[in-house]
Amino acid sequence: MPQLGNIMTHLRLVLRMGQATGTDLAVAYRKGHLNHEEWAEIVQQCRGCAWAHDCPEWLEQRDQIEQAPSTCPNTERFAALKAQQLEQA
């Protein structure tokens, strides 16, 4: 099993990916679309991602993207949360 990365580093990566994809994770949490366990699971998935070391540089090269890259273990979660936010906008 690969060694997991630093929690705070990966929390920041998750938040940055949310911003880049237009997915407001804080709003999703406040509206009940994301609970504590799901937040923790998203960060945990990021911590175990083999691509995470390339993620910061990839994000630095992009301001806004339609969706998280396929290499991101949370691609589907970001897409689902973003879709919910767009439906309620």
N, C-alpha and C positions, 0 to 999 in steps of 0.2 A: 504494500500500500504506500502511495507517495506521501511524503511529508506535507502537511498542510501549512499554508502560508499564514502570515500574521493577520489576525482578525481585523484590526483597524485598517491595514493596508487594503484588504479585500472589501471591507465596508465602503471605503472611499471609491474603489473601482466600481462597485455595484452602483453607487450613487452617480458616479460620472457616466456610466453606461446608461443609466436611466435618463440623465439629462440629455445625452447625445441622441437617444432614441425618442425623446419627447415623452417619456414615461415618468410621471411624478409619483415616486414611490411613497413620499410622505402623505400626499393626498390619498393615494390608494389605501394606505394604512388608516388614515382618519375616517375614510368612508366605509371601512370594513371590508374592502376587497383584498386586503392583505393582513393576516394576523401575525402574532409574535412568532409562531412556529414557522410560518412561511418566510418571514423576514430572515430568520436564522438559517433556514434551509437554503435560501438564495445566496447568502454570504458563505455558507459552508460549501456549496457547490463551487463558488468562485475560488475559495481557498484550495480546493483540490484540483482546479483546472490546470492542465499541462500548458495551456496557452497563456495563462495569466501573466507570465513574465513579459510577453509581447504586447499585452493589452494597453498599458499606459502610453507607449509610443504610438500605437494604433489610434487611440483616442485623441492624442495630441494633434494628429494630422487631420482630424475631422471635427467639425462643429456640430452639425446635425446629420443624422443618418435615418433612413427609413426603419431599419430594424438592426438588432444586434447581429454580429457576424455568426455564421453557422458554427464557428469554433467555440462560441460562448455557450457554456452549459445551461445558461438561463435565457437563451434566445426565445423560447416559447413562452416563458413566464412574462418577459418584457412585452412581447407581442399581445398576449392576452390582457394584461393590465392596461396597455395603451388602448386597445380596442374598447375596453370598458370605459375608459376616460373619454374617448371620442364619442361614444354613444350617449354619455351624459352631458356632453358639452352643448 
